[in-house]
Amino acid sequence: MPVSASAIYFLNLRGDVLINRLYRDDVGGNMVDAFRMHIMQSKELGTCPVRQIGGCSFLYMRISNVYIVIVVSSNANVACAFKFVVEAVTLFKSYFGGAFDEDAIRNNFVLIYELLDEIMDFGYPQNLSPEILKLYITQEGVRSSFSSKHVDRPVPNATLQVTGAVGWRREGLVYKKNEVFLDIVESVNLLMSSKGSVLRCDVTGKVLMKCFLSGMPDLKLGLNDKIGLEKESQLKSRPTKSGKTIELDDVTFHQCVNLTRFNSEKTVSFVPPDGEFELMKYRITEGVNLPFRVLPTIKELGRTRMEVNVKVKSVFGAKMFALGVVIKIPVPKQTAKTNFQVTSGKAKYNPAIDCLVWKSSICTTWCRIRKFPGQTESTLSAEVELISTITEKKSLTRPPIQMEFQVPMFTASGLRVRFLKVWEKSGYNTVEWVRYITKAGSYEIRC
């Protein structure tokens, strides 16, 4: 749902209108009076950035000593409106030398009106990229005496930048060595029962890229996505090659991705920004490969003793290993003494760690293992002595065991890069680097 703004106001801290622009005729020109009376004078500015008054909604944000207020008369996307305000302020700062305050607005009335006409049309946000707008709004803003003297680099080929929808990349980039780094980073969220059955599991991932490429390259990324492979086989009139395929859910892309081509061919093609950026995000709910299995056994021996046994098995390949493995096992607050036996790593009792548990605070037994090879098991056995209390013992709800880890070159979703093609009219050679990392998000095991 778009913003569909009816008007936008710039006010100072006293409520005086510095500048305003009406985009629709469905609100009156005195709507700012309602904002002053019901919001500013009632001292409710800090309570909620969205208020409804007289059938209209006021969306406001304070930047420096200026309030920016957007008035809408119908249902609108609030997140989009605030995103518009943030991007608009960034645009104004690029013209004003880095400053945005009451003085900068008073010194640049004409320029602001011209920008407001370009960045919003009939209440709908348009292009707010400073690099593109400066190609055809060449007027320089009046800089404050304390503003930085930063001079923006000119962007060549105005026709391509304005009409070619690649405002995130400028032409003329040259590198001695053309390289592309691609990282697939996944976080595993798991809730497992004490008997080893999975109660909840999903994977959230993102594809990070770092591009150092000359010219204006066109990249094409192929993944082992089930829908993408099926679409590719249809277009090439041949059966899909054997191999594991996955189903991606909730996919979001960077603005550089050609969505029209993705919808028709299921191909991720794009002209990348220069440097580091996030290409896409996704989620997996089916067919998750868990990197670890944890089997805990906790026995209470009377009022003052506990036995804790935890077996951890790495399920990933034998040639892989996990880094930074931390296993946290909750124990009661009244723990007095602990004795450990571990097959690998070191263990200790740390009473300073804050943990949450229902109706009681607990401390934690934790085991840290620097390297955990694949297809191996590690066991921790502990005897816990508790301080005897005169109060009657109550059954406590134990919080789950928590686990932290990182497994390089492993993906819990099974996502793989089938190909990464780089095409540029000059035909230079490119070096591609691909890396996979799986880490724990919320990896919990009930005990």
VEXDREN-2710 file (C-alpha; in Angstrom, 1 decimal):
% VEXDREN-2710
k/r/px/py/pz
1/MET/0.0/0.0/0.0
2/PRO/1.6/3.4/-1.0
3/VAL/1.8/6.5/1.1
4/SER/-0.7/8.6/-0.8
5/ALA/0.2/11.8/1.2
6/SER/-2.2/14.7/1.0
7/ALA/0.3/17.3/2.4
8/ILE/3.7/17.6/3.9
9/TYR/4.7/20.3/6.4
10/PHE/8.0/21.4/7.9
11/LEU/7.6/23.0/11.3
12/ASN/10.1/24.5/13.8
13/LEU/9.9/23.7/17.5
14/ARG/7.5/26.6/18.1
15/GLY/5.0/25.1/15.6
16/ASP/5.7/27.8/12.9
17/VAL/5.3/26.5/9.3
18/LEU/8.7/26.8/7.6
19/ILE/7.6/25.3/4.3
20/ASN/4.7/23.1/3.1
21/ARG/3.4/21.4/0.0
22/LEU/-0.1/20.3/-0.8
23/TYR/-0.4/17.3/-3.1
24/ARG/-4.1/16.6/-2.9
25/ASP/-7.2/18.7/-2.3
26/ASP/-8.8/16.2/0.1
27/VAL/-7.5/18.1/3.2
28/GLY/-7.8/21.7/4.1
29/GLY/-4.9/24.2/4.4
30/ASN/-5.5/24.6/8.1
31/MET/-4.7/21.0/9.0
32/VAL/-1.4/22.1/10.6
33/ASP/-3.5/24.0/13.2
34/ALA/-4.9/20.7/14.3
35/PHE/-1.4/19.3/14.7
36/ARG/-0.3/22.3/16.8
37/MET/-3.4/22.2/19.0
38/HIS/-3.9/18.5/19.6
39/ILE/-0.3/17.3/19.5
40/MET/2.3/20.0/20.1
41/GLN/0.4/22.0/22.7
42/SER/-0.8/18.9/24.5
43/LYS/2.8/17.8/25.1
44/GLU/2.2/14.4/23.4
45/LEU/4.9/14.6/20.8
46/GLY/6.9/11.8/22.3
47/THR/4.1/9.3/22.9
48/CYS/3.3/8.1/19.3
49/PRO/4.5/9.2/15.9
50/VAL/1.1/8.5/14.4
51/ARG/-2.0/10.3/15.4
52/GLN/-5.6/10.5/14.0
53/ILE/-7.4/13.8/14.2
54/GLY/-10.6/14.7/12.5
55/GLY/-10.5/11.9/9.9
56/CYS/-6.9/12.5/9.0
57/SER/-3.7/10.8/10.1
58/PHE/-0.6/12.8/11.1
59/LEU/2.7/11.0/10.7
60/TYR/5.5/13.1/12.1
61/MET/9.2/12.8/12.9
62/ARG/11.7/15.3/14.4
63/ILE/15.0/15.8/12.7
64/SER/17.3/18.3/14.5
65/ASN/15.1/21.3/15.3
66/VAL/12.5/20.6/12.6
67/TYR/9.3/18.5/12.6
68/ILE/8.4/16.9/9.3
69/VAL/4.7/16.1/9.3
70/ILE/2.9/14.0/6.6
71/VAL/-0.9/14.3/6.5
72/VAL/-2.9/11.5/4.9
73/SER/-6.7/11.2/4.6
74/SER/-6.9/7.5/3.8
75/ASN/-5.3/4.3/5.0
76/ALA/-1.5/4.4/4.1
77/ASN/1.7/2.5/4.7
78/VAL/3.2/4.1/7.7
79/ALA/6.6/2.4/7.3
80/CYS/6.8/3.7/3.8
81/ALA/6.0/7.2/4.9
82/PHE/8.8/7.3/7.5
83/LYS/11.2/5.7/5.0
84/PHE/10.3/8.5/2.6
85/VAL/11.1/11.1/5.3
86/VAL/14.5/9.5/6.1
87/GLU/15.4/9.4/2.4
88/ALA/14.2/12.9/1.8
89/VAL/16.3/14.3/4.7
90/THR/19.4/12.4/3.3
91/LEU/18.7/14.1/-0.1
92/PHE/18.4/17.5/1.5
93/LYS/21.6/17.1/3.4
94/SER/23.4/16.2/0.2
95/TYR/22.3/19.5/-1.3
96/PHE/22.9/21.6/1.9
97/GLY/26.4/20.4/2.6
98/GLY/25.4/17.9/5.3
99/ALA/23.2/20.2/7.4
100/PHE/19.4/19.9/7.9
101/ASP/17.9/22.4/10.4
102/GLU/15.7/25.4/10.5
103/ASP/18.4/27.7/9.1
104/ALA/19.1/25.3/6.2
105/ILE/15.4/25.3/5.3
106/ARG/15.0/29.1/5.4
107/ASN/18.1/29.5/3.2
108/ASN/16.9/27.0/0.5
109/PHE/13.2/27.6/0.0
110/VAL/13.3/27.6/-3.8
111/LEU/15.4/24.4/-4.0
112/ILE/13.3/22.5/-1.4
113/TYR/10.1/23.3/-3.4
114/GLU/11.7/22.1/-6.6
115/LEU/12.9/18.8/-4.8
116/LEU/9.4/18.3/-3.2
117/ASP/7.9/18.4/-6.7
118/GLU/10.3/15.8/-8.0
119/ILE/10.4/13.3/-5.1
120/MET/6.6/13.0/-4.7
121/ASP/3.9/13.0/-7.4
122/PHE/0.3/13.4/-6.3
123/GLY/1.2/12.0/-2.9
124/TYR/3.2/9.0/-4.1
125/PRO/7.0/8.8/-3.5
126/GLN/9.2/8.9/-6.5
127/ASN/13.0/8.6/-7.0
128/LEU/15.0/10.0/-4.0
129/SER/18.5/9.1/-5.1
130/PRO/20.8/12.1/-4.7
131/GLU/23.0/10.8/-7.5
132/ILE/20.2/10.8/-10.0
133/LEU/18.4/14.0/-8.9
134/LYS/21.6/16.0/-9.1
135/LEU/21.9/15.2/-12.8
136/TYR/18.9/17.4/-13.7
137/ILE/18.4/19.6/-10.6
138/THR/21.8/21.2/-10.7
139/GLN/21.1/24.1/-8.4
140/GLU/23.4/24.2/-5.4
141/GLY/22.0/24.7/-2.0
142/VAL/23.1/27.4/0.4
143/ARG/25.6/25.8/2.8
144/SER/25.8/26.8/6.4
145/SER/29.1/28.2/7.6
146/PHE/29.7/25.2/9.8
147/SER/28.7/22.6/7.2
148/SER/31.3/20.3/5.7
149/LYS/32.7/21.3/2.3
150/HIS/32.1/17.9/0.8
151/VAL/31.9/17.9/-3.0
152/ASP/30.0/15.1/-4.6
153/ARG/31.6/13.3/-7.4
154/PRO/29.9/13.8/-10.7
155/VAL/28.1/10.9/-12.2
156/PRO/28.7/10.4/-16.0
157/ASN/26.2/9.2/-18.6
158/ALA/23.1/11.1/-17.3
159/THR/20.7/9.4/-19.8
160/LEU/21.6/5.9/-18.5
161/GLN/21.5/7.0/-14.8
162/VAL/18.1/8.7/-15.1
163/THR/16.3/6.2/-17.3
164/GLY/18.3/3.0/-16.8
165/ALA/17.3/2.5/-13.2
166/VAL/20.9/1.9/-12.0
167/GLY/21.1/4.8/-9.6
168/TRP/23.0/2.6/-7.1
169/ARG/26.0/2.3/-9.4
170/ARG/28.0/5.0/-11.3
171/GLU/29.9/4.4/-14.5
172/GLY/33.6/4.7/-15.0
173/LEU/34.7/2.3/-12.3
174/VAL/38.1/0.6/-13.0
175/TYR/39.8/-2.1/-11.0
176/LYS/43.1/-3.9/-11.7
177/LYS/41.7/-7.2/-10.5
178/ASN/38.0/-7.9/-11.0
179/GLU/36.6/-9.9/-8.0
180/VAL/33.2/-10.9/-6.7
181/PHE/32.9/-12.3/-3.1
182/LEU/29.6/-14.0/-2.2
183/ASP/28.7/-15.1/1.3
184/ILE/25.7/-17.2/2.2
185/VAL/25.0/-16.7/5.9
186/GLU/22.3/-18.8/7.6
187/SER/20.9/-18.8/11.2
188/VAL/19.3/-21.9/12.5
189/ASN/16.3/-21.5/14.9
190/LEU/15.5/-24.7/16.8
191/LEU/13.4/-25.8/19.7
192/MET/14.0/-29.5/20.5
193/SER/12.5/-31.7/23.2
194/SER/14.7/-33.5/25.7
195/LYS/14.1/-36.8/23.8
196/GLY/15.5/-35.4/20.6
197/SER/12.3/-34.7/18.6
198/VAL/12.1/-31.3/16.8
199/LEU/9.3/-29.1/18.0
200/ARG/10.1/-26.0/15.9
201/CYS/12.7/-25.4/13.3
202/ASP/13.4/-22.9/10.5
203/VAL/16.4/-21.2/8.8
204/THR/16.8/-17.5/8.0
205/GLY/19.5/-16.7/5.5
206/LYS/20.9/-13.8/3.5
207/VAL/23.2/-13.6/0.5
208/LEU/25.9/-11.0/1.0
209/MET/28.0/-9.8/-1.9
210/LYS/31.2/-7.6/-2.2
211/CYS/31.8/-6.6/-5.8
212/PHE/35.0/-5.0/-7.2
213/LEU/34.2/-4.9/-10.9
214/SER/35.0/-2.5/-13.6
215/GLY/32.5/-0.9/-15.9
216/MET/28.8/-1.7/-15.8
217/PRO/28.7/-5.6/-15.4
218/ASP/25.6/-7.7/-15.6
219/LEU/25.6/-10.6/-13.1
220/LYS/23.5/-13.8/-13.1
221/LEU/23.2/-16.0/-10.0
222/GLY/21.8/-19.5/-10.1
223/LEU/20.8/-21.4/-7.0
224/ASN/19.4/-24.9/-6.4
225/ASP/16.0/-23.4/-5.8
226/LYS/13.3/-25.9/-6.8
227/ILE/11.0/-23.4/-8.6
228/GLY/14.0/-21.9/-10.4
229/LEU/15.3/-25.2/-11.6
230/GLU/11.8/-26.3/-12.8
231/LYS/11.5/-23.0/-14.7
232/GLU/14.9/-23.4/-16.3
233/SER/14.1/-26.9/-17.4
234/GLN/10.9/-25.7/-19.1
235/LEU/12.7/-22.9/-20.9
236/LYS/15.4/-25.2/-22.2
237/SER/13.0/-28.1/-22.9
238/ARG/15.0/-30.7/-21.0
239/PRO/14.6/-32.5/-17.7
240/THR/16.0/-31.1/-14.5
241/LYS/19.3/-32.5/-13.4
242/SER/19.4/-34.7/-10.4
243/GLY/20.4/-33.2/-7.1
244/LYS/18.9/-31.7/-4.0
245/THR/16.5/-28.8/-4.5
246/ILE/15.1/-26.5/-1.9
247/GLU/12.0/-24.3/-1.6
248/LEU/12.7/-20.7/-0.6
249/ASP/10.1/-18.8/1.4
250/ASP/9.7/-15.0/2.1
251/VAL/12.4/-14.0/-0.4
252/THR/13.3/-10.3/-0.6
253/PHE/15.8/-8.7/-3.0
254/HIS/18.0/-5.7/-3.2
255/GLN/16.6/-3.0/-5.5
256/CYS/19.3/-3.9/-8.1
257/VAL/17.6/-7.3/-8.9
258/ASN/15.6/-7.4/-12.1
259/LEU/12.2/-8.5/-10.7
260/THR/10.6/-8.8/-14.1
261/ARG/13.1/-11.3/-15.2
262/PHE/12.9/-13.2/-11.8
263/ASN/9.1/-13.5/-12.1
264/SER/9.3/-14.8/-15.6
265/GLU/12.4/-16.9/-15.6
266/LYS/13.2/-17.3/-11.8
267/THR/16.7/-16.0/-12.5
268/VAL/18.5/-13.6/-10.2
269/SER/20.0/-11.1/-12.6
270/PHE/21.3/-7.7/-11.6
271/VAL/23.7/-4.9/-12.1
272/PRO/25.5/-4.8/-8.7
273/PRO/26.3/-1.8/-6.6
274/ASP/30.0/-1.1/-6.0
275/GLY/31.4/-2.6/-2.8
276/GLU/29.4/-4.5/-0.2
277/PHE/25.7/-5.0/-0.2
278/GLU/22.9/-7.5/0.8
279/LEU/21.6/-9.2/-2.4
280/MET/18.7/-11.1/-0.9
281/LYS/17.1/-12.6/2.2
282/TYR/15.1/-15.8/2.5
283/ARG/13.6/-18.3/4.9
284/ILE/13.5/-22.2/4.9
285/THR/11.0/-24.2/6.9
286/GLU/11.2/-27.6/5.3
287/GLY/14.1/-30.1/5.0
288/VAL/16.4/-28.4/7.4
289/ASN/19.7/-30.1/8.1
290/LEU/20.5/-29.7/11.8
291/PRO/24.2/-29.4/12.4
292/PHE/24.0/-30.7/16.0
293/ARG/22.0/-33.1/18.0
294/VAL/21.9/-32.6/21.8
295/LEU/20.6/-35.2/24.2
296/PRO/20.4/-34.0/27.9
297/THR/19.7/-36.1/31.0
298/ILE/19.2/-34.3/34.3
299/LYS/18.5/-36.3/37.5
300/GLU/17.7/-34.8/40.9
301/LEU/19.1/-36.8/43.7
302/GLY/17.4/-35.7/46.8
303/ARG/17.3/-32.0/47.9
304/THR/20.9/-31.1/47.5
305/ARG/22.3/-33.0/44.5
306/MET/21.9/-33.2/40.7
307/GLU/23.5/-35.2/38.0
308/VAL/23.8/-33.6/34.6
309/ASN/24.7/-35.5/31.4
310/VAL/24.7/-33.9/28.0
311/LYS/25.7/-35.6/24.8
312/VAL/26.4/-33.5/21.7
313/LYS/26.8/-35.0/18.3
314/SER/27.8/-33.1/15.1
315/VAL/25.8/-34.3/12.2
316/PHE/27.6/-32.4/9.4
317/GLY/30.4/-33.9/7.2
318/ALA/33.5/-35.4/8.7
319/LYS/35.8/-33.1/6.8
320/MET/34.0/-30.0/8.3
321/PHE/34.3/-28.5/11.8
322/ALA/32.4/-26.0/14.0
323/LEU/33.9/-23.0/15.6
324/GLY/33.0/-21.1/18.8
325/VAL/30.8/-23.9/20.2
326/VAL/29.2/-22.9/23.5
327/ILE/26.7/-25.1/25.4
328/LYS/24.8/-23.5/28.2
329/ILE/23.1/-25.8/30.7
330/PRO/20.8/-24.1/33.3
331/VAL/21.3/-25.1/37.0
332/PRO/19.5/-23.8/40.1
333/LYS/20.6/-20.5/41.7
334/GLN/21.5/-22.3/44.9
335/THR/24.3/-24.2/43.3
336/ALA/27.2/-24.5/45.7
337/LYS/29.7/-26.8/44.1
338/THR/30.2/-28.6/40.8
339/ASN/32.5/-31.4/39.5
340/PHE/33.0/-32.0/35.8
341/GLN/34.1/-34.6/33.4
342/VAL/34.3/-33.7/29.7
343/THR/35.6/-35.7/26.7
344/SER/36.8/-32.5/25.0
345/GLY/37.1/-28.9/25.8
346/LYS/36.8/-27.2/29.2
347/ALA/34.0/-26.7/31.6
348/LYS/33.3/-24.4/34.5
349/TYR/30.5/-23.0/36.6
350/ASN/29.9/-19.3/36.1
351/PRO/27.5/-17.7/38.5
352/ALA/27.7/-14.3/36.9
353/ILE/25.7/-15.1/33.7
354/ASP/22.2/-13.7/33.7
355/CYS/19.6/-16.3/32.8
356/LEU/15.8/-16.2/32.7
357/VAL/13.5/-18.9/34.2
358/TRP/10.1/-18.9/35.5
359/LYS/9.8/-17.9/39.2
360/SER/13.4/-18.3/39.9
361/SER/16.8/-17.0/38.7
362/ILE/19.4/-19.5/37.7
363/CYS/23.1/-19.7/37.0
364/THR/24.7/-21.6/34.2
365/THR/27.1/-24.5/33.5
366/TRP/28.8/-23.9/30.2
367/CYS/31.2/-25.9/28.0
368/ARG/33.3/-24.2/25.4
369/ILE/34.9/-26.2/22.6
370/ARG/37.2/-24.3/20.2
371/LYS/36.9/-26.8/17.3
372/PHE/34.2/-29.4/17.0
373/PRO/34.9/-31.9/14.1
374/GLY/32.0/-33.4/12.1
375/GLN/30.6/-36.8/12.8
376/THR/31.9/-36.8/16.4
377/GLU/30.4/-36.9/19.8
378/SER/31.3/-35.0/23.0
379/THR/29.9/-35.7/26.4
380/LEU/29.7/-33.6/29.5
381/SER/29.0/-35.1/32.9
382/ALA/28.6/-33.0/36.0
383/GLU/27.7/-33.5/39.7
384/VAL/26.0/-30.4/41.1
385/GLU/25.7/-29.8/44.9
386/LEU/23.0/-27.4/46.0
387/ILE/22.6/-25.4/49.2
388/SER/20.0/-26.9/51.5
389/THR/17.1/-24.7/52.2
390/ILE/14.4/-24.9/54.9
391/THR/11.6/-24.0/52.5
392/GLU/9.6/-26.7/50.8
393/LYS/11.0/-27.8/47.5
394/LYS/8.9/-26.7/44.5
395/SER/8.9/-28.1/41.0
396/LEU/10.7/-25.6/38.8
397/THR/10.3/-25.1/35.1
398/ARG/13.7/-25.6/33.7
399/PRO/14.8/-23.2/30.9
400/PRO/16.1/-24.9/27.8
401/ILE/19.7/-25.6/27.0
402/GLN/21.2/-23.0/24.7
403/MET/23.8/-23.6/22.1
404/GLU/26.0/-21.3/20.0
405/PHE/28.2/-22.2/17.1
406/GLN/29.5/-21.4/13.6
407/VAL/30.0/-24.0/10.9
408/PRO/31.9/-22.8/7.8
409/MET/31.2/-24.2/4.4
410/PHE/27.9/-25.7/5.6
411/THR/24.3/-24.6/5.0
412/ALA/21.4/-26.0/7.1
413/SER/19.0/-25.3/4.3
414/GLY/21.0/-27.1/1.7
415/LEU/21.2/-24.0/-0.4
416/ARG/24.0/-24.1/-3.0
417/VAL/25.3/-21.7/-5.7
418/ARG/25.1/-23.5/-9.1
419/PHE/26.7/-20.7/-11.0
420/LEU/27.7/-17.0/-10.8
421/LYS/28.2/-15.5/-14.3
422/VAL/29.6/-12.0/-14.9
423/TRP/29.2/-10.4/-18.3
424/GLU/30.6/-7.0/-19.3
425/LYS/31.0/-5.6/-22.7
426/SER/34.8/-5.4/-22.4
427/GLY/35.0/-9.1/-21.7
428/TYR/37.5/-9.1/-18.8
429/ASN/38.1/-12.1/-16.6
430/THR/36.6/-12.3/-13.2
431/VAL/37.5/-14.2/-10.0
432/GLU/34.5/-15.4/-8.0
433/TRP/34.7/-16.4/-4.4
434/VAL/31.8/-18.3/-2.7
435/ARG/31.6/-19.0/1.1
436/TYR/29.0/-20.6/3.3
437/ILE/28.5/-20.0/7.0
438/THR/25.8/-21.5/9.3
439/LYS/25.4/-20.2/12.8
440/ALA/23.0/-20.6/15.7
441/GLY/20.1/-18.2/15.9
442/SER/17.9/-19.5/18.7
443/TYR/19.2/-23.1/19.2
444/GLU/17.4/-24.4/22.3
445/ILE/16.9/-27.9/23.7
446/ARG/14.4/-28.6/26.5
447/CYS/15.7/-30.5/29.5
END
